[in-house]
Every structure is written in structure tokens, then in C-alpha cells.
Amino acid sequence: MEEIGITLVGVGLSGIAVSACLNKLGINDIVLEKQYCCAYFHMQLHHLSICRKKEFIQYLYEYIEQFNIKPKFQTCV
């Protein structure tokens, strides 16, 4: 059984970034997300949506893969 050092809640930008930093330091962590996907709520300003939302989501999933982040989706805290 893997020992978890830190539990993070939310697979938004902050949760992903913190998990990547912890992984680089060799600290075991787990990221829990109640939704079924990464960055369920997208950041944008009012009255103008992000033009390349699909590219942004793809970037996040590539980041997750590169930094060995293994989020547990559909997990309530």
C-alpha cells in the first residue's frame, strides 16, 4: 500500500501546480476531485469566453501526465 503524505482537494490550476511541485520534491500526494474531469470550472473574464478552451484543457492534461499527477475523479471529500 502506497503511503500518502499530503491530500489535495481539487484538480484546478492550483491543485495541479502544487501536486507537480510535491512530486518533484519526492513527496507522495493524492489529488481528489468531485467532478469527472480536470479544470471543471474554467477561468475567464465576464462577457468574453476563452477562444482556445480545448487547447487549454489539452495543455492541462499534458501537464498532468508530464508531472505524474494521478487525480482521483468523482471523489467527494
Buried (B, 14 or more C-beta within 10 A) or exposed (E): EEEEEEEBEBBBBEBBEBBBEBBEEEEEBBBBBBBEEBBEEEEEEEEEEEEEEEEBBEEBBEBBEEBEBEBEBEBEE
